[in-house]
């Protein structure tokens, strides 16, 4: 029984390694020209959105972040995406970095409702908010009528546009039984005016812009029939992307194997982080939290640019340095990250720290609930090339985790952290178990001296009346 399985695994590995891709992944990503057709709408698709994130300095010295999203989703109709059955929304989110507080504005309608979009040009309007232009110049009007906030800005892209996974799959990334194309402008300069509760100030800063369109949905894209031709196309994309990723792993060796984390909060989902640095560099991390894994080697993509050239990394390791518990959903969201990546002689090392409150949005998706979250933060990092390391300075950006939240499962997570020389030799094992209402940590040191330590404490979901019982059983308070 084991022999056929072994043969099948070997066959699949060979198929991955020898499936042709667009080019060898050995350095700077080859450029791809963006056209007006890329920027305009591709209606009807399963999903399409335009998103702009800004981090700003007000003339009175305050630090603000604002972002705006124009979004639609259409339903599948036998063999195509419907052009009448779907929904759309506009969302404007604002954070005051001094107070950490935020404002959230969301309007949703049966598509098209008041949402206007067109081909070959970014010309979007939704109620009183607008987004217009072609690379590299755009004008945007944010109109949050609920919280009495208005901002009008000019966005000037300071880095060329980029399709993610260009060298791996020519920018068409497989997603379920479909694909998505995702172009971004990772850094731009911003000037404009912000009116908050009838007080107007000038603003300046940096921002990030993206446009994504998908022959897929985020949560039900496997549940539709495709013809043989489309199955072959999507399979080729999966093979091409897998080969590109495995090639980097084999060339570099995994960046770090010293930590591993599993959690019921990460059965399906992703983490997405953007950071803009004053040095002109910027980076975008996209990592899949599939099969309940979090810390350790990550399945995903890190895109880095110095404002002129792009590098894409698949050999990525992430560590969650801090998470936040959402009691109403019994889930933990990652807030602070350590990010490491490498390819050839180039190494990336960055830290991201969330500094504001979280905005939240939930959708029902079968036995799950889809949770979309967003928080602003600060970062620092270094880039090493050919043995020379440069500091990128203190950057600002955003963390936008998405999770499919099981409705009937309580939180359970496990961590393994290895302690290696010169710190000694040992391991730290941790578990959070919300069925038993406890969190347990065991530290086992082998060198330089054998030692075992453990701690037990109540989990955040532990009812007050049970804490005295747990105190007797485990000696905790």
ROVEXVEX-398699 format. One line per 3 residues: for each residue x, y, z of C-alpha. Coordinates in Angstrom, 2 decimals, padded with zeros to 5 digits. Example, Ala and Ser with C-alpha at 12.3 -4.5 7.8 and 13.67 -1.06 7.14 Angstrom:
! residues 2
012.30/-004.50/007.80; 013.67/-001.06/007.14
//
This chain:
! residues 477
000.00/000.00/000.00; 002.87/002.37/000.83; 004.70/001.74/-002.46
001.98/003.16/-004.76; 001.69/006.21/-002.50; 005.46/006.74/-002.65
005.45/006.45/-006.46; 002.54/008.91/-006.70; 004.30/011.45/-004.44
007.48/011.18/-006.52; 005.50/011.65/-009.73; 003.82/014.78/-008.36
007.14/016.23/-007.22; 008.68/015.65/-010.66; 005.64/017.22/-012.30
006.01/020.30/-010.13; 009.74/020.64/-010.73; 009.59/020.16/-014.49
006.42/022.10/-015.29; 007.55/025.11/-017.36; 007.28/028.58/-015.85
007.75/031.97/-017.46; 011.47/032.20/-016.52; 013.98/031.14/-013.92
013.59/032.86/-010.58; 017.13/034.12/-009.98; 017.01/037.81/-009.09
015.13/040.97/-009.99; 011.61/040.32/-011.28; 011.18/041.06/-014.97
009.04/044.17/-015.60; 005.55/043.93/-017.01; 003.88/046.95/-018.62
000.53/047.98/-017.19; -002.12/049.13/-019.67; -005.32/051.20/-019.29
-007.22/047.92/-019.78; -005.54/046.60/-016.62; -006.62/049.65/-014.64
-010.26/049.79/-015.74; -012.92/047.29/-014.72; -013.12/043.66/-015.89
-016.81/043.31/-015.15; -018.30/040.80/-014.69; -015.84/038.84/-012.54
-016.31/036.84/-009.37; -014.69/039.64/-007.38; -013.12/042.96/-008.29
-011.88/045.77/-006.08; -009.80/048.93/-006.03; -008.16/049.86/-002.73
-006.08/052.82/-001.60; -004.35/053.02/001.78; -002.82/056.28/003.01
-000.66/057.12/006.03; -000.59/060.87/006.61; 000.89/063.75/008.57
-001.56/066.59/009.22; -000.31/070.18/009.25; -001.00/070.33/013.01
001.41/067.39/013.52; -001.14/064.61/014.06; -000.68/061.24/012.34
-003.69/059.76/010.53; -004.34/056.77/008.30; -007.27/056.48/005.89
-008.18/053.85/003.31; -010.98/053.43/000.80; -012.25/050.33/-001.02
-014.61/050.06/-004.00; -015.77/046.43/-004.24; -018.20/044.17/-006.10
-018.87/040.41/-006.08; -020.99/038.59/-008.65; -022.55/035.14/-008.34
-021.89/032.15/-010.61; -024.63/031.38/-013.12; -024.32/027.90/-014.73
-021.18/028.62/-016.78; -020.36/032.31/-016.30; -020.34/035.15/-013.78
-023.69/036.91/-013.64; -023.84/040.59/-014.63; -026.99/041.24/-012.55
-026.83/038.97/-009.48; -024.30/040.28/-006.97; -023.53/042.96/-004.43
-021.12/045.86/-004.01; -019.92/048.11/-001.23; -017.76/051.09/-000.41
-015.79/051.17/002.83; -013.79/054.03/004.33; -011.69/053.42/007.44
-009.81/056.09/009.42; -007.37/055.88/012.34; -005.96/058.57/014.61
-002.52/057.21/015.54; -002.28/059.47/018.62; -005.41/058.09/020.26
-005.40/054.68/018.55; -009.11/055.12/017.82; -010.83/054.65/014.48
-013.87/055.48/012.37; -015.50/052.94/010.06; -017.93/053.72/007.21
-019.60/050.97/005.13; -022.37/051.16/002.53; -023.50/048.00/000.72
-026.01/047.53/-002.12; -027.30/045.03/-004.63; -024.96/045.50/-007.59
-024.66/047.88/-009.33; -026.71/050.20/-007.09; -024.91/053.58/-007.06
-021.51/052.04/-007.94; -020.11/053.35/-011.26; -017.04/051.77/-012.86
-015.83/051.59/-016.45; -013.23/049.99/-018.69; -009.80/051.34/-019.70
-009.73/054.00/-016.97; -010.03/054.26/-013.21; -013.28/056.19/-012.97
-015.10/055.04/-009.85; -017.92/056.67/-007.95; -020.02/055.35/-005.08
-022.46/057.76/-003.48; -020.30/060.87/-003.04; -016.85/059.24/-003.05
-014.77/059.15/-006.24; -011.50/057.65/-007.51; -010.11/058.69/-010.92
-006.93/058.56/-012.97; -004.36/056.49/-014.87; -000.84/055.57/-013.82
000.91/057.38/-012.21; -001.55/060.18/-011.23; -004.86/059.78/-009.38
-007.35/061.98/-007.55; -009.48/060.55/-004.76; -012.36/061.95/-002.72
-013.17/060.16/000.56; -016.65/061.05/001.79; -017.53/059.50/005.17
-020.94/061.03/005.75; -021.64/059.05/008.94; -018.56/060.28/010.83
-018.42/063.71/009.13; -014.97/063.15/007.58; -013.97/064.25/004.07
-010.58/064.01/002.40; -009.52/064.97/-001.12; -006.01/063.93/-002.22
-003.63/063.56/-005.15; -001.77/060.24/-005.33; 001.44/060.16/-007.39
002.91/056.66/-007.75; 006.67/056.75/-007.00; 007.27/053.10/-007.97
006.22/051.28/-011.16; 003.08/049.15/-011.09; 003.60/045.44/-010.50
001.61/042.25/-011.00; 002.27/039.82/-008.15; 003.84/036.47/-009.07
004.90/037.83/-012.46; 007.82/035.46/-012.95; 006.07/032.44/-011.43
002.74/032.47/-013.30; 002.82/035.68/-015.36; 000.63/037.44/-012.79
-002.29/034.95/-012.82; -002.39/033.43/-009.34; -004.48/030.26/-008.84
-007.33/030.53/-006.34; -009.57/027.51/-005.75; -010.89/026.47/-009.16
-010.16/029.92/-010.61; -007.44/032.56/-010.56; -006.90/036.19/-009.70
-004.76/038.98/-011.13; -003.51/041.51/-008.65; -001.58/044.61/-009.60
-000.26/047.06/-007.10; 001.55/050.36/-006.72; 003.43/049.82/-003.46
004.44/053.41/-002.82; 003.19/056.85/-003.79; 003.33/060.40/-002.47
000.16/062.10/-001.26; -000.94/065.70/-000.82; -004.41/067.00/-000.06
-006.87/068.31/002.50; -008.73/066.60/005.33; -011.92/067.92/006.92
-012.82/066.36/010.25; -015.96/067.64/011.99; -015.82/070.90/010.01
-012.12/071.56/010.73; -009.93/071.52/007.57; -006.15/070.90/007.49
-003.58/070.17/004.81; -002.17/066.62/004.70; 000.85/064.93/003.16
002.23/061.42/003.31; 002.63/058.15/001.47; 000.23/055.48/000.29
-000.35/052.14/-001.39; -002.77/051.33/-004.22; -004.02/048.02/-005.63
-006.53/046.61/-008.10; -007.58/042.96/-007.91; -009.94/041.02/-010.17
-010.67/037.33/-009.79; -012.31/034.47/-011.64; -013.10/033.17/-008.16
-014.66/033.91/-004.79; -012.76/034.03/-001.53; -014.75/031.21/000.07
-016.81/029.13/-002.40; -014.68/029.02/-005.53; -014.21/025.21/-005.42
-017.95/024.65/-005.69; -018.51/025.17/-009.41; -018.05/022.96/-012.43
-015.31/023.83/-014.92; -014.72/022.44/-018.37; -011.65/020.37/-019.19
-009.90/023.36/-020.78; -010.24/025.50/-017.63; -009.23/022.63/-015.37
-006.03/022.24/-017.41; -005.36/025.99/-017.24; -005.84/026.26/-013.48
-003.81/023.06/-012.88; -000.96/024.56/-014.91; -001.06/027.70/-012.74
-000.88/025.62/-009.56; 002.05/023.63/-010.96; 003.88/026.77/-012.08
003.46/028.52/-008.74; 004.45/025.38/-006.80; 007.56/024.90/-008.90
008.62/028.50/-008.37; 008.18/028.18/-004.60; 009.89/024.77/-004.31
012.81/026.01/-006.40; 013.47/028.79/-003.88; 013.19/026.38/-000.96
015.66/023.96/-002.59; 018.10/026.71/-003.54; 018.11/028.52/-000.20
017.12/025.97/002.40; 014.28/027.11/004.65; 015.05/030.41/006.39
014.08/029.21/009.88; 012.67/025.99/011.35; 012.95/026.99/015.03
009.25/027.79/015.58; 005.97/026.13/014.66; 002.42/027.10/015.61
-000.96/025.53/014.89; -004.35/027.00/015.69; -008.05/026.48/015.03
-008.09/030.18/014.13; -005.94/029.48/011.07; -007.75/026.64/009.32
-008.27/028.89/006.29; -007.30/032.53/005.85; -004.42/034.86/005.16
-002.32/037.67/006.61; -001.51/040.70/004.47; 000.91/043.45/005.53
002.05/046.57/003.67; 004.94/048.72/004.87; 006.25/051.95/003.33
009.69/053.18/004.43; 011.14/056.73/004.31; 014.10/055.33/002.37
011.82/054.75/-000.64; 011.65/050.99/-000.09; 008.37/049.19/000.51
007.22/045.61/001.01; 004.03/043.56/000.90; 003.66/040.25/002.72
000.91/037.84/001.70; 000.89/034.55/003.57; -001.70/031.80/003.64
-002.73/030.48/007.07; -003.78/027.13/005.65; -004.23/023.85/007.51
-004.06/025.56/010.92; -000.39/026.65/010.65; 000.87/030.08/011.73
004.44/030.54/013.02; 007.34/029.10/011.10; 007.91/028.61/007.34
005.08/030.38/005.52; 003.22/029.59/002.33; 003.04/032.92/000.60
004.84/035.73/-001.14; 006.93/038.70/-000.01; 007.24/041.49/-002.58
010.00/044.06/-002.02; 010.88/047.14/-004.06; 013.42/049.95/-003.77
011.21/052.16/-005.93; 012.75/050.94/-009.18; 013.30/047.17/-009.08
011.19/044.35/-007.61; 012.12/041.13/-005.84; 009.68/038.32/-004.98
010.42/035.84/-002.19; 008.78/032.49/-001.48; 011.24/031.33/001.20
009.60/033.20/004.08; 009.42/032.68/007.83; 007.11/034.62/010.12
006.83/034.79/013.89; 003.81/036.16/015.69; 005.22/038.32/018.49
001.84/039.40/019.88; -001.79/038.50/019.26; -005.09/039.94/020.43
-008.06/037.97/021.71; -011.54/038.72/020.32; -013.85/037.34/022.99
-017.05/037.68/020.96; -015.62/035.27/018.32; -013.22/033.25/020.54
-010.29/033.87/018.17; -006.83/035.38/018.39; -005.61/037.77/015.68
-001.89/038.31/015.01; -000.88/041.89/015.76; 002.93/042.02/015.73
005.19/040.10/013.33; 008.82/039.29/012.69; 009.35/038.64/008.97
012.41/036.95/007.44; 012.96/036.06/003.80; 015.85/035.18/001.52
016.75/034.49/-002.08; 020.32/033.98/-003.20; 022.54/036.63/-001.60
019.59/038.86/-000.65; 018.04/038.71/002.82; 015.10/040.65/004.28
014.43/041.11/007.98; 011.56/043.27/009.26; 009.39/043.85/012.32
005.80/045.10/012.19; 003.94/046.35/015.28; 000.20/047.17/015.28
-000.57/050.40/017.14; -004.29/051.16/016.69; -007.64/049.52/017.30
-008.92/046.86/014.90; -011.70/047.44/012.40; -013.88/044.36/011.82
-016.27/043.09/009.17; -018.00/039.68/009.14; -019.78/037.62/006.47
-021.52/034.26/006.89; -019.97/031.48/004.78; -021.60/028.08/005.39
-020.33/026.54/008.66; -017.79/029.38/008.91; -017.88/033.09/009.39
-015.56/035.18/007.21; -013.84/037.84/009.28; -011.95/040.69/007.66
-009.84/042.90/009.94; -007.57/045.91/009.57; -005.18/047.76/011.89
-002.47/050.42/011.38; 001.09/050.07/012.65; 004.79/050.91/012.50
007.76/048.91/011.26; 011.51/048.76/010.83; 013.70/046.53/008.73
016.95/045.77/006.97; 018.00/044.53/003.54; 021.22/042.57/003.04
022.71/042.17/-000.43; 026.06/040.54/-001.12; 026.98/040.82/002.56
026.15/044.54/002.82; 023.26/045.49/005.14; 021.25/048.72/004.96
018.60/050.00/007.38; 015.26/050.90/005.83; 014.38/053.29/008.67
011.11/053.49/010.58; 008.18/052.78/008.29; 004.41/052.83/008.61
001.79/050.52/007.20; -001.13/048.22/007.83; -001.96/044.65/008.84
-005.13/043.14/007.33; -005.73/039.55/008.48; -008.64/037.54/007.08
-009.92/034.41/008.81; -012.61/031.80/008.30; -013.92/031.44/011.86
-015.47/028.07/012.81; -018.78/028.74/014.52; -018.94/025.50/016.50
-015.28/025.03/017.48; -013.59/026.64/020.47; -010.02/027.88/020.24
-007.17/025.37/020.56; -003.57/026.19/019.62; -000.13/024.64/020.09
003.36/026.14/019.84; 006.83/024.62/019.52; 009.83/026.95/019.92
013.32/025.44/019.80; 016.12/026.94/021.87; 019.42/026.60/020.00
023.07/027.51/020.73; 024.44/029.87/021.92; 021.31/030.31/024.09
021.49/026.63/025.04; 019.58/023.59/023.82; 015.96/023.00/024.65
012.35/023.46/023.65; 009.31/025.45/024.80; 005.91/023.75/024.35
002.74/025.82/024.75; -000.97/025.10/024.45; -004.11/027.20/024.67
-007.19/025.05/025.23; -010.48/026.89/025.55; -012.37/023.64/026.14
-010.36/023.14/029.34; -010.12/026.92/029.98; -006.34/026.81/030.48
-003.07/027.93/028.91; -000.04/025.72/029.59; 003.65/026.39/028.91
006.43/023.82/029.48; 010.10/024.77/029.07; 012.58/021.89/028.83
016.29/022.74/028.86; 018.81/020.03/027.96; 021.98/022.18/027.85
023.82/023.73/029.57; 021.85/022.31/032.53; 018.86/020.00/032.41
015.81/021.77/033.79; 012.01/021.68/033.41; 009.68/024.59/034.15
005.94/024.89/033.59; 003.18/027.44/034.07; -000.60/027.04/033.96
-003.05/029.93/033.83; -006.73/030.41/032.99; -007.59/031.22/029.39
-009.39/034.50/028.57; -012.69/032.65/027.99; -012.63/031.06/031.47
-015.81/031.94/033.43; -015.15/033.65/036.73; -016.86/030.94/038.78
-014.45/028.31/037.35; -011.29/030.18/038.27; -011.47/029.06/041.90
-011.90/025.43/040.78; -008.91/025.69/038.43; -006.92/027.32/041.22
-007.42/024.22/043.36; -006.71/021.76/040.56; -003.73/023.48/038.96
-002.62/025.93/041.66; -003.36/028.94/039.43; -005.11/032.24/040.02
//
